[in-house]
């Protein structure tokens, strides 16, 4: 199992429409990924480590998928549409990381 994390670094004055991202962009991406994506998460940055400090990332999402190959094949097919929609919700360049999930749920 892999996790594709897309992170939007906080920048003073940057634009990010959380409602559009949550309600339009992410469902569209999930629909385009189809069965290559088991599920996704969306996070909204609240604060940094120090009280009152801005978050490191204004928003993040993660796609949980069976394999990197499956994700990459599905996302490549719709790459132009997915990337073209970014301007509708932000002017921040996303940072992407693909990770192997070694513990999915710890039940602490």
Helices and strands as residue ranges (DSSP letters): E 2-9, H 18-20, I 21-25, H 26-33, G 34-36, E 37-44, E 57-65, H 68-77, H 79-85, G 86-88, E 95-100
